[in-house]
Amino acid sequence: MASQGGSIEELRRFLEEQGLPVEASQAELLYRYGRMLKEAGESLNLSAIREEKEIWRKHFLDSLLLFFALDVPKGARVVDIGTGAGLPGLVVKIYRPDLSVTLVDSKHKKLAFVQRVLGELGLQDVICKVARAEELGQKENWRASFDLALVRAVAELRVLVEYGLPLLKLGGKLVAYKGPRAEEEVEEARRALSLVGGEVEGIWRGRLPGVGEERKIVIIRKTIPTSPAWPRRAGIPSKRPL
Ligand SMILES: C[S@@+](CC[C@H](N)C(=O)[O-])C[C@H]1O[C@@H](n2cnc3c(N)ncnc32)[C@H](O)[C@@H]1O
């Protein structure tokens, strides 16, 4: 299945060179997902990155930086908040099929695309939920039910603390994909962390090969059970950050 943009084998080699070896079947799933992202990007404006190899580097590799930043336990329950077109959660699921992955986004259109990808790739055990993180965070059956909450390009860290920590089990981790301002965002999030109940466990730093762009991943551990006060009503956390 060669194309102008590359081949499955090339994608597999690319990931292997970055220290992320995958089976041929996983490379094929990622390859097909990349093609769908490229096609949908053109018609649905899902992402500004339109070249296939750019998608591999800036979306797939970027999503998989998680595995350099953290040891993810087998079978962990993972929620991707504001997944958009499935990033990083769907890439993470293809790379680590043992994980139980839930993709959340407030926009129906985005998750309709993700559902179509799941159908075409035959991935049946991924849960998609159209909702705002704030609504789910107040629901009994969603609160305190995940080991990891992933967030990429959704909001500033102090807002993400209020979105993510309520959904985590005690000891669970919020993993925020960030850029150069990560340290400042951590400082700005101090109040939110003390109110909602989390501690910064570390900041992983690296660069995307080829493009050299700096990437940082902030890892926050939930340290106390979340008070019923959090999260506040939908829209409030971003309008009036803690
Ligand atoms: C810029 S996109 C990023 C999508 C994806 N995470 C990525 O890295 O490409 C932000 C997404 O977050 C979603 N979003 C923003 N706030 C949200 C909230 N409070 N609850 C659920 N989804 C939210 C938006 O609908 C949008 O699809």
The ligand as an SDF file (V2000), in Angstrom:
LIG
                    3D

 27 29  0  0  0  0  0  0  0  0999 V2000
   -7.4830   22.0280   19.6760 C   0  0  0  0  0  0  0  0  0  0  0  0
   -8.4700   20.5910   19.8270 S   0  0  0  0  0  0  0  0  0  0  0  0
   -7.2430   19.3800   20.1830 C   0  0  0  0  0  0  0  0  0  0  0  0
   -7.6900   18.0040   19.8390 C   0  0  0  0  0  0  0  0  0  0  0  0
   -6.6890   16.8960   20.1200 C   0  0  0  0  0  0  0  0  0  0  0  0
   -6.5170   16.6640   21.5580 N   0  0  0  0  0  0  0  0  0  0  0  0
   -5.3660   17.1290   19.4390 C   0  0  0  0  0  0  0  0  0  0  0  0
   -4.3670   17.1670   20.1280 O   0  0  0  0  0  0  0  0  0  0  0  0
   -5.3400   17.2560   18.2100 O   0  0  0  0  0  0  0  0  0  0  0  0
   -9.3190   20.7950   21.3780 C   0  0  0  0  0  0  0  0  0  0  0  0
  -10.4900   19.8690   21.5310 C   0  0  0  0  0  0  0  0  0  0  0  0
  -10.9090   19.8750   22.8860 O   0  0  0  0  0  0  0  0  0  0  0  0
  -12.3120   19.8550   22.9350 C   0  0  0  0  0  0  0  0  0  0  0  0
  -12.6870   20.4370   24.2270 N   0  0  0  0  0  0  0  0  0  0  0  0
  -12.3820   21.6770   24.6860 C   0  0  0  0  0  0  0  0  0  0  0  0
  -12.8720   21.8530   25.9250 N   0  0  0  0  0  0  0  0  0  0  0  0
  -13.4910   20.7010   26.2690 C   0  0  0  0  0  0  0  0  0  0  0  0
  -14.2010   20.2670   27.4430 C   0  0  0  0  0  0  0  0  0  0  0  0
  -14.3490   21.0740   28.4780 N   0  0  0  0  0  0  0  0  0  0  0  0
  -14.7030   19.0140   27.4540 N   0  0  0  0  0  0  0  0  0  0  0  0
  -14.5620   18.2040   26.3800 C   0  0  0  0  0  0  0  0  0  0  0  0
  -13.9110   18.5580   25.2540 N   0  0  0  0  0  0  0  0  0  0  0  0
  -13.3800   19.7850   25.1950 C   0  0  0  0  0  0  0  0  0  0  0  0
  -12.7480   20.6570   21.7140 C   0  0  0  0  0  0  0  0  0  0  0  0
  -14.0550   20.3120   21.2960 O   0  0  0  0  0  0  0  0  0  0  0  0
  -11.6800   20.2660   20.6880 C   0  0  0  0  0  0  0  0  0  0  0  0
  -12.0850   19.1700   19.8970 O   0  0  0  0  0  0  0  0  0  0  0  0
  1  2  1  0
  2  3  1  0
  2 10  1  0
  3  4  1  0
  4  5  1  0
  5  6  1  0
  5  7  1  0
  7  8  2  0
  7  9  1  0
 10 11  1  0
 11 12  1  0
 11 26  1  0
 12 13  1  0
 13 14  1  0
 13 24  1  0
 14 15  1  0
 14 23  1  0
 15 16  2  0
 16 17  1  0
 17 18  1  0
 17 23  2  0
 18 19  1  0
 18 20  2  0
 20 21  1  0
 21 22  2  0
 22 23  1  0
 24 25  1  0
 24 26  1  0
 26 27  1  0
M  CHG  2   2   1   9  -1
M  END
$$$$
